[in-house]
Each structure stands twice: as C-alpha cells, then as structure tokens.
Amino acid sequence: MQEATVKVQGMSCRSCVPRIEGAINALGAEGRVNFEQGTVDVRFDESKVQISDIQEVIRKKGYNVEA
C-alpha cells in the first residue's frame, strides 16, 4: 500500500469531509480528511489506483488540489 498526503483548497465547512472521503473510497482507496490542515491522507494500492486518479476525483468534486 502506498501512502500520500494531498493538499486540498476550497474546503469551506465540515460537510466537505464526507464528500471527499466518499469519492476517494469509491475508487478503492482510503482517504482521511484533515479539515483544519487542508489535507487528505490517502492509502491506495498502486496496481489499482494512481495518485493522479485520487487528485482527479477530488477536483471533480469542486476542490483545488496542489500538485
């Protein structure tokens, strides 16, 4: 399993947390949002999911992702 931290901008309230985590989990990865830090810690199997897939699904939910 790979682990990474993704910086996310645009989270305005705590209701953003389940939106982002749910989208990441739907990919088959694990996501844990730290609202205060503006980050998402992710764990994923690189043979199934790439970090770029995770970043893209966060963008599709309307948030900005720092590369």
C-alpha positions in Angstrom: 0.0 0.0 0.0 1.2 3.5 -0.9 0.5 6.5 1.4 0.5 10.1 0.4 -0.8 13.5 1.6 -2.7 15.7 -0.8 -3.2 19.4 -0.2 -6.7 20.5 -0.9 -8.0 24.1 -1.2 -11.7 25.1 -1.2 -13.0 23.1 1.8 -15.3 25.6 3.4 -17.1 23.5 6.0 -17.1 20.1 7.6 -19.7 18.8 5.2 -16.8 18.7 2.6 -15.2 15.9 4.6 -17.6 13.1 3.8 -17.9 14.2 0.1 -14.1 13.9 -0.4 -13.7 10.8 1.7 -16.6 9.1 -0.1 -15.2 9.9 -3.5 -11.8 8.5 -2.7 -13.3 5.4 -1.1 -15.4 4.8 -4.2 -12.1 4.4 -6.1 -11.0 1.6 -3.8 -8.6 3.8 -1.9 -8.8 5.1 1.7 -9.0 8.8 2.4 -8.9 10.7 5.7 -9.5 14.5 5.5 -7.9 16.8 8.0 -10.2 19.9 7.6 -8.0 22.1 9.8 -4.8 21.4 7.8 -6.5 21.4 4.4 -5.0 17.9 3.6 -6.2 14.4 2.8 -4.1 11.4 3.8 -4.6 8.6 1.4 -3.7 4.9 1.3 -4.0 3.1 -2.0 -2.8 0.1 -4.0 -0.8 1.5 -6.9 -1.7 -1.6 -9.0 -5.3 -0.5 -8.9 -5.4 3.3 -8.3 -2.9 6.1 -9.1 -2.4 9.3 -7.1 -3.5 11.2 -10.2 -6.8 9.3 -10.1 -7.3 10.4 -6.5 -6.4 14.0 -7.3 -8.8 14.0 -10.3 -11.8 12.7 -8.2 -11.2 15.5 -5.7 -11.1 18.1 -8.5 -14.3 16.7 -9.9 -16.0 17.3 -6.5 -15.1 21.0 -7.0 -11.9 21.4 -4.9 -8.4 22.6 -6.0 -5.6 20.1 -5.5 -2.0 21.2 -5.1 0.4 19.0 -7.2 
